[in-house]
């Protein structure tokens, strides 16, 4: 009957659950917020906003549903803008129990910021104001008054340095207060001194502040405080009554401060203290009575101080009768007296490591009959006497490692019968101490890094409870039978670093239940038969020995972890084919001499294999097939040159398991056509039959065809770069391979090397530098790249490449080519690159490149070209690069190149271009209009006249052209007169004179500059008398060019020889707009020269300002001022202002970077008065005058 009642009730329960939908089912989160269910009646909402905004557009939290929002977290994601917390922001969320505001740069919390949150229990306000330097959070005195139910308050990371007094008084339920990571420098600014109320705070965390002093009564109002954390501050001094009123304090943390001493009665008010942390201070003294009355103290941490033994007297710890843990490590104790710990009957752990203890008095620990752990490591003990450990009847662990122990008394442990672990490593023991025999309950013995040489009759024999024995780092040369007699419980044995050369057969038969054995870092060369009876062995380490021969028959079947790295093993033998029954899971064979690997080399159950730094050259196909548990394989730093796809083939990996991870970098791979699959291995994951190569980005390989690159990262190699060599190849569909002249048969020409990729889309024939005198006849029809450079082929015959429709690259450079016949390149419809540079071509008639409509790059540099037909390049509609530099071209319609729509790289320099006006002017216009876009060697293109002089074409104007033409005509007339027979002598003299004059006239500027630089003499120029002025030059420039002027131009002129006085526009003149015109006018008039830095910045900024332009225009029209214009960067002449063009006709202009720039500039400057080079010393005088301009 009862059971039937339960069955009938089930439908009713289901109906009630369906009729009462949860809060989560009805909750809708606002934009930029996400929610998750918290309990049956509430949700937790997290909102990410840019900032908390006040003012006319405040942050709107009214969209948050008040009924079910129990926890709200607001995060700001913009660190660059300040936030404002306004009154009543959360007033409608009356049911909110937890509020967290993080990373919002709030400076003030107003009085009613939390109005309406009467049910709030947890408040976190972390602004991270430290990101903004000195921005500090300020709380209004009554800002927390509405939060009467608040239990936890977190105000960490706010950069606060002040908390209003009595601000916590309304918080009658507050238990925990977090003030960590602020800027408090004094506890009085926390407001916990005497106030009108006593907050009920039980835990205060003020760690990671900047406190320097603990004043008296600093926490007097916190009478309910149980835990006070002041660690990681800068406290250097504490007053006597600093803890006044903290009678209920149980936990005090003053660790990681700068305390040097404490007042004797500092802890007197805290009689209920149970834990005291004073670690990592600078305490050098413990005054009498410091711990008096602390009968409840159980934990005392005094580690990392400067305490000496003199302060550890009989009365220092006398009242600490309940102390369980005492840490005195990392101090300066030198001895332990017999009365130091007399009252500590309940002490369980005593840590004294890293001191300077040289002696321990007899019976020093006699009262510590409850002590479980005693640590005396890293001291200076030399001997353990009979009564040193008397009374330690409960001791379980004794740590004496890294002392200077040479001996232990034979009855040193006669009263320590419970000892289970003893550490004696790092001492000077020459044998295992005999006193060990008395420790019949001993479970672990560590005598590593001593001077033990013989263990044949060692005292540990007979310890039937011994589980772990560590003999590492001694001098045991050989092992024989009986060394481990009567150790039935031994499971872990460490014999590493002992110089062991041989081990007798059967040595380990006395410990057949051994689980872990270390024999690494010895001199063993043979381990045959040593482990045959260790059937329970799980871990074996024989690394860093001299083992040459290895077979899986040498190890137990159940072994799971084997380390044989750093030996001389040449093969992983498996004579008895044990791979299917071995239990091995981890195998480390790195740093050996393995050369080959196959499926029998690895057990079927293997999971992790380390094969790094071997000599592996070959991995057999399907080596890893059937290794179902494989997770990681390291093949790095071997000698593998190729990886076939079948090598990495795996049994299909279940979708629930991750693919095995392989590492293969650091091998000298050859990226041939068999290696491309490795690059695409990531796309084979769907098959689940290949591993994931995790270091594929680090794999580098050498290319088969090294002409392009020697090596490169595998992932950056193109498909066309994975190449293999071939001599001949016949496709499956080709049926004429048995006959001559078979077009579909690929035959590599004699004295050439041929390469193909896996798809045969790339077919390279390399015949470079093979002494060919003609193009090879048997070129494959499908050749895509042909390299014939470095040969001797004077004539390129017609129809040489007919039928090679796939050729894209043809190299004929450096092959002594002199003649290109008509239709030489006929049939090369897809040719992209043609190199004919560094040959002896003299003429291009115009038909040479017919039919090369897809050609993109044409190299004709370093030939003997003197004549090029204007129609030569017209068929090349796809041309992008044309190099004609270093030839003998005088005239060609270069401007027709702009008809090539894709052309972007032209080189024309080092040709004797004509200076005749009909050609040079049009050439110069082309360079000035399109040169910057097309001509890469623009500034080196020059025309030549008189066969001796050159003019830069890119800056040629009509005047230069006319002068050059006249000079040429005049020279030619004199050459005609020179031919008159009757006036030979006179003509020669006259001709030489005229030539000298002409040369002097043409090069008068260069000669004058040279003489001035060399001797200080101005030739061809009469220096007018110039009156002394304040400055040698006023420099006008754009603000954006100030780096050039201030760091290059001005230092060279002001500090050079001779030094000049400069007035710089933006350095020395006032920038006020109303006085700029007058300042520039007076600066120019006070200077003997005016230097204008003419750049695009100057034309587009300063020159556009009316007052700047008018000042220059008015002053520079005065002929008495000498103007020097320096072109900085590329300036288009056609876009120059008419006023600037007028300047250029009557001024000196230079181009930054041109040859002998500084010499020419100094020549244009006035003669400097006799001044010392230390112009920098006079800088203040000049600057003071310039300020008043």
Phi, psi and omega in degrees: 000319181294321180295321180296326179296321179294320180296319180289341181278339183300311178302326179293320179296317178299320180294321179294321179294320180290328182280345180245079179297146182288165177297324181298325182292334182259358188275137177234121182275144175294171177298146181067018178232151174228149184229160175212147182295138180257314175204194185294336186243355184216165179231160174255127185244131177238123182241134176248117182239163178289305175211167167270115189255142171247207176071213185289338180234074183288158175297132186257104176260008183289343179284349178286129181291120185285336190294322189238003181278107181262331180226132181230128176239124180244122179240136175261136183250008179245111183274358187262350184234146181280150179250158179233128177258110187261164181297140174071018183300325185242022189296332183278352182268064187292337181267006184292131180254337182217131180228129179230124177241117188231142174061023174261122186285078181264135179257325183229141172247110184286175187298320186251028181298326183248024179299140178092350182267059186289339181261002185294131179249330182232126179232125176238124178230100181238107184270340187056042180294347178298338177294340182251024176073253189265003178296122186236142179280133177240133179253132173295145185305328181249022183291335181261003184302323182290349189263064186285344179261006185295131180252319183235131180232121180244111179242032182283159175058044180243000181061027182284146173230007182204139176230122185302139176298147176065011180294337181268357184302319179290346186271077187287346180255000186294128181246322188232132180230127181245117179238026184290157175055049172242201184237029179293129178252348182212136181293338179294335179278000174273348176079026181254009175287193182302123179230180181283357179216169177239099180301149183270021181300130179255337180226124178236123179244108179240032179290162174058044170247205181235032181296134179244340186216142171250098183283170179295139175057030179293337180237028189299331184279347184268067188285345179261006186295129177254328185225127180232116180249115179235024183287162178055047169246203179234033185293120180250341182213144178231131179283163184303315183259031183297332182256023180300134178091352183265057184289341181258007182296131180245332184228122180231123181241110177241025183290157175058053174233202183234030181294132177259325179205162177235144178298150183303325183253025182300321185263004185301323180289349189251065185290340181265011182299130180246336180224130181226123182243114178236025183296148172056053167244203177235033182295125177245357182214149173238096186297150178302137178085001182299319181258015181296135177083359182271065185287345182265356185293126179245339182228124178227117182246108178242022184291157176058053172233200182238032185287138177249168185294334182298335181267003179254069184270183182297329185262354185299316183246021190298323184273359185271061187288340180257007182299128181253327182230126178230122181243109177243022183289159177057049172237203183235036177291136180247341180207162175236117180278165186289342183253005186296323184243028189298328185265358188269064185291335183261007182296132181248328180228126178233117182248117183232019183290158178057050169242199180239031187292123178252335182217147175233122182295150175302139178064022179296332180251018188298330182275355187266059183284353174257004183292128179260323185228129177233120183246115178237026183294156173055053172235205184232031179291138180248337184210144174252116183276181185293321188252013182299319185251022179298139178094350183273065186287343180252007186295129178250330181226127180235124185243107181240021184288154177057050167248207178236033185295130175248338180201159174231136178301145185296338179243028183297334183245028187292338177253007183251064187284344183268001185298125180247338180221128177225128182248116179239020184292153174071035177243204184237033182285135178264351177204165177291122185304138182292336181298341180298331182300335183279351185266076186289344177264005184296132180252332183220128179232123181238109176239034182292156174055049171244206182238033184285130181246336185224129178235021185297319179238044185297151186287349178283346179296133183099354176279092191286348177262358185294125182255322181230132180230120182246111178245018185298146171073028174254204184234042180281112186279315183223156177238138178229172182299144179094354181295335183235041182291141172059050174234069188292338182263000185294127179237334183234124182227125182241114180239023183291155175054053180239000182069027182289127181257329181210150178230126182291143176303136179086004181300322183264008179291340179284346180234065186291343182266014181301136178257325183223132182224126177246122175233019185287160178059049173236200181239032182287134175245355180210126179239019183296125175081359184286330189245014187295333181260004180269072187290338181262006182295130181250320183234132179222126179237110176238031182288164177055047172239207180234031184292128180256323186244133180220140173217145182297344177291346181282342186249154177297149181299325185275002180298136183247339184223119183229127178239111176234029182291160178058053171235204179234032183291129182258343180202147174269091185289147178212061188299322184266012177051061185266005189301333184276343183248349178292144180261009186299131180249323182234130181225124177244107179242023182292158178058050173235205183235031180297137179243337186221151180217131176223183187296331180281351181285344183232135176297153183292334182267010184296143178246314184233130180229128175249114180239022185295147172056050169251198176246031184299124176246340185214135172241122184292151177302143175062030178299323185260004178290133180091355177272082191294333185263006187299131179235332185206134177224128180249111180245019186289155173057051173245203181240030180289129178256336179213152178232114177278151183299327181289341179297323185261009181294132181243162165292147186303126182272130180298146184297340180281348181251144175289153177293147176301148180256124178248145173237125189228007184289168175079019176249153180277066185292148172252116183281075176263188186292350180269357185254355184296332181300329182294325178294327182264013186298328179297337180274359181260009184299330182299332181286337181058028181239010178223150184284175174256117180276109189276346179245032182300327180293340181263359182280123175246154182213156175269141181273146177295317180260096191278003182294326182282301179213152178285312180209163180195162176299139184302319185291344180264355180287139176277159179301326182286355180261353175272092192240148173237155179276156173210153172258316173207153182209136179239120180292156184298328182270003180269124185248012182242017186294339180276001182243161176285160177055046177266112186292331183271001175266130180266110180240125181283129180300157177297146178061032177223165176237134185238147183225151176218154173262178190296329181266357184063019173282341176245126181221100187256133175243116183250106178242023186289142175053045178244017177064031175287140176252356176205163178294129179306143185281324187266054176287134177302141181295331183264019180299135179253334178221129181234124182245109180240018182288155177076023178248197179226085185238087186296325185235133174260110187285162179291148174057028181296323187250025183299135178090349181273068188288344182262000184290129181245335184228131178223119179253118175232019182286155178055040182236020175060031179289127181245330185224136173244112181287166179296138177062030175299317184262021179297135178098348181272067186291336184251014182296132181251324185231128178229119180249114178236017182286161179058047174239202182233034177293133181248331185218139169243117186277343178117343182259356191299324189250023177298137177089356180265058184291341181260003183295132181250329184229127179228120182250118179231018181293159173054049170246195176246029185298121175244335180227127177229119179298140182296342181265005187299318188259002182296325180289348187272076186288339182259008187297131178244334183225130178220119180247115178239013184288162178057055174229199180237032183285131179258311181220138172199148182286074184299327182296343176290345180295336179288354173282345177281112190292334186255359185293129180219000181219102180236138176235125187231359187291167177058044168236149180276064183302144181287143175262007178299137189300322183298335179257313189296321183294319179291323177297315181297320177299319179298316182293321182286332181273313186241358185300318182298330181277323191254314192270115183282336178249042186307315187282356178254000180280121184224150171259154186241130173230155184061013178061010182227331188251147181233143177236136177293123184288332186290342177242016181291134173238181186298323181295314180299317181300314182296316180298317180296320181294316181296319180297318180297316180297318182295319180296321181293324179296319179292331176294324178294315179297330181295342183274353181289121186296327187286340185241039185299306185296311180298320180296320180296314180298312181298319179297317179296320179296314180296319179299317179299316179296316181297316179297315180297323179292314183293319184257022185299323181291316180296319180294318180298318178297318183294315180295322180293320180293321186279315188238356181075020183253132177264109178272158176058020184207130177265118183283109179292153178292126181244134179288151179290131178233170184297318184240151171281328181203142170258129184253118178253131186201173178275149178301328181285346177258015185295328179299318179295316183290312187285330186256342183240301187293305185297313179300323182293321182277321183284329184250001182277194179233113002280157178278145179242152174267121182246148170244112182265136186307303187271354178263322192247346183259149175291142185263004180297131188300323184291338184249005186295315182299313180295322182295317180293317180302313182290327179294319180294316182290339179268007184237146180279338175223157171237122180253125178248123176271102188266112180219174177299322178298318180297316184288329186263356181233281185300317184293344179275351180273129188298312184295326179292313183293318183294323179296315179295318184297318183291317187280319188284350173286348177284119186294346183285349180263130179268123185256135174239122180252127178247116178281124179245115183080191182270125180235126180282121185295326184288341181265004182288146176295144178305325179296321181290321177299324178296321177301314188298333180289333186239020184227170174269128177232140183232157176248125179300128180099350180288165183297135179058039183300312185292323178297317179294324180291317179294327177295323180285343180280160178288162176296126182280141175291164183290103178232158175279155183295338182291055181297334180297332179291331178271003185299321182295323179295314180296317182297320181295326177288320183295331180296330183271000179293000000 
